[in-house]
């Protein structure tokens, strides 16, 4: 993937076959097509993105907005594209989208055993604040609850600016515009 441009764009229905294929590769209990369609229809309170290398979807991420908080619902990268900073770019899109919507904190749950994902989230300022015992139904594994607060601060803006600069030459971001009364 070195030297190629990665496009981060809003997820569309046409992306679902590739998204579901990745979902089945990386999660023991993948989301159904019906569930994903329902999520995509909730444009007022959700944002979903895909990462594409050319026309090929290589990752995706989603966030749910409740008041001034964002809850990251999913993030996944095709196993063949992992360790290529695709997760970083998707997290950057989620953070930027959150700021566009007036969010000042983000949260998520992550498997206690998923050190790679925890490391990614820590790079975006997330800290573990607790655990949900037996959260994952497939094996009753615990989930760590992670939060990052004050994402509307100058310091957090600086962090996002550094990441944006790092990926500026290799990434095109297309974020939905938030307008009064909805998304355009």
C-alpha positions in Angstrom: 0.0 0.0 0.0 3.0 2.3 0.1 2.7 5.1 -2.3 -1.0 4.7 -2.8 -3.7 7.2 -1.8 -6.3 5.9 0.7 -9.7 7.4 0.5 -11.8 7.8 3.6 -15.4 8.4 2.6 -18.8 8.1 4.2 -20.1 4.5 4.0 -22.8 3.8 1.4 -25.0 0.8 0.8 -22.9 -0.2 -2.1 -20.0 -0.7 0.3 -21.8 -3.3 2.4 -20.8 -6.5 0.6 -17.1 -5.6 1.2 -17.8 -4.3 4.7 -19.6 -7.5 5.7 -16.8 -9.6 4.2 -14.3 -7.8 6.4 -16.7 -8.1 9.4 -16.9 -11.9 9.0 -13.1 -12.1 8.9 -12.3 -10.1 12.0 -15.3 -10.6 14.4 -16.5 -13.8 15.9 -20.1 -12.4 16.0 -20.3 -10.2 12.8 -23.1 -7.7 12.4 -25.8 -8.7 9.9 -26.6 -6.8 6.7 -29.9 -5.8 8.2 -28.3 -4.3 11.3 -25.8 -2.4 9.1 -28.5 -1.0 6.9 -30.4 0.1 10.0 -27.3 1.9 11.2 -26.7 3.6 7.9 -30.3 4.9 7.9 -29.7 6.7 11.2 -27.8 9.6 9.6 -28.8 12.1 12.3 -27.1 10.1 15.1 -24.5 8.0 13.3 -21.5 8.4 11.1 -19.9 5.5 9.2 -16.8 5.6 7.0 -14.9 3.3 4.7 -11.2 3.2 3.9 -10.6 2.4 0.2 -7.5 1.6 -1.7 -8.7 2.4 -5.2 -12.1 0.8 -5.4 -11.4 -1.9 -2.8 -12.8 -1.4 0.7 -10.0 -2.2 3.2 -11.6 -0.9 6.4 -14.5 0.8 8.0 -15.5 2.5 11.3 -18.7 3.9 12.9 -19.7 6.2 15.7 -23.0 6.9 17.4 -23.7 10.4 18.7 -25.7 11.0 21.9 -25.7 14.6 23.1 -22.2 15.9 23.3 -20.7 12.4 23.3 -19.6 10.0 20.6 -19.6 6.2 21.1 -17.4 4.3 18.7 -19.5 1.3 17.7 -17.2 -0.5 15.3 -13.8 -0.3 13.6 -12.2 -3.0 11.5 -9.5 -3.4 8.9 -9.1 -6.1 6.3 -6.4 -8.5 7.7 -4.4 -8.0 4.5 -4.3 -4.2 5.1 -3.6 -4.2 8.8 -0.4 -2.5 10.1 -0.8 0.1 7.3 -2.2 2.9 9.4 -5.7 2.3 8.1 -7.0 2.3 11.7 -5.3 5.6 12.4 -6.9 7.2 9.4 -10.4 5.8 10.3 -10.0 7.1 13.9 -9.0 10.5 12.5 -12.2 10.5 10.5 -14.3 9.6 13.5 -12.6 12.3 15.6 -13.1 15.0 13.0 -16.7 14.0 12.4 -17.3 14.2 16.1 -15.9 17.7 16.3 -18.1 18.7 13.4 -21.1 17.6 15.4 -20.1 19.4 18.6 -19.0 16.3 20.5 -16.5 16.9 23.3 -15.9 13.3 24.4 -15.7 9.8 22.8 -16.0 6.4 24.3 -15.8 2.8 23.3 -15.5 -0.8 24.5 -12.5 -3.0 23.5 -11.7 -6.6 24.3 -9.3 -7.0 27.2 -7.1 -9.2 25.0 -7.0 -6.8 22.0 -3.7 -4.9 22.8 -3.3 -3.7 19.3 -6.7 -1.9 19.3 -6.0 -0.5 22.8 -2.7 0.9 21.6 -4.5 2.6 18.7 -7.0 4.2 21.0 -4.4 5.4 23.4 -2.7 7.2 20.5 -5.9 9.2 20.3 -5.9 10.0 24.0 -8.3 7.3 25.2 -7.8 6.0 28.7 -9.3 2.9 30.3 -11.8 3.9 33.0 -13.4 0.5 33.9 -14.4 -2.9 32.6 -17.6 -4.7 31.6 -17.3 -8.2 32.9 -18.3 -10.9 30.4 -19.3 -8.3 27.8 -18.5 -10.3 24.7 -21.1 -13.0 24.1 -18.9 -15.3 22.0 -16.5 -16.1 24.9 -17.6 -14.0 27.9 -14.4 -11.9 27.6 -14.3 -8.7 29.5 -14.3 -5.3 27.7 -12.3 -2.3 28.8 -14.3 0.9 28.8 -12.2 3.7 27.3 -12.8 7.4 27.1 -11.2 10.5 25.7 -12.6 13.8 27.0 -12.1 17.4 25.9 -11.6 16.6 22.2 -12.7 20.2 21.5 -9.6 21.5 23.4 -6.7 23.2 21.7 -4.4 20.3 22.8 -6.5 17.7 21.2 -6.8 19.8 18.1 -3.0 19.8 18.0 -2.9 16.0 18.2 -5.4 15.7 15.3 -3.5 18.3 13.3 -0.3 16.3 13.7 -2.0 13.1 12.5 -3.7 15.0 9.6 -0.3 16.3 8.5 1.3 12.9 8.8 -1.3 11.4 6.4 -2.0 14.4 4.2 0.0 13.1 1.2 -1.5 9.6 1.4 -5.1 10.1 2.4 -8.1 11.9 1.0 -10.8 12.6 3.5 -14.4 13.2 2.6 -16.5 13.9 5.7 -20.2 14.7 5.6 -21.0 18.3 6.2 -23.2 19.0 9.2 -25.7 21.7 8.5 -28.5 23.1 10.7 -31.1 20.4 11.0 -29.1 17.5 9.6 -26.3 16.1 7.4 -25.7 17.1 3.9 
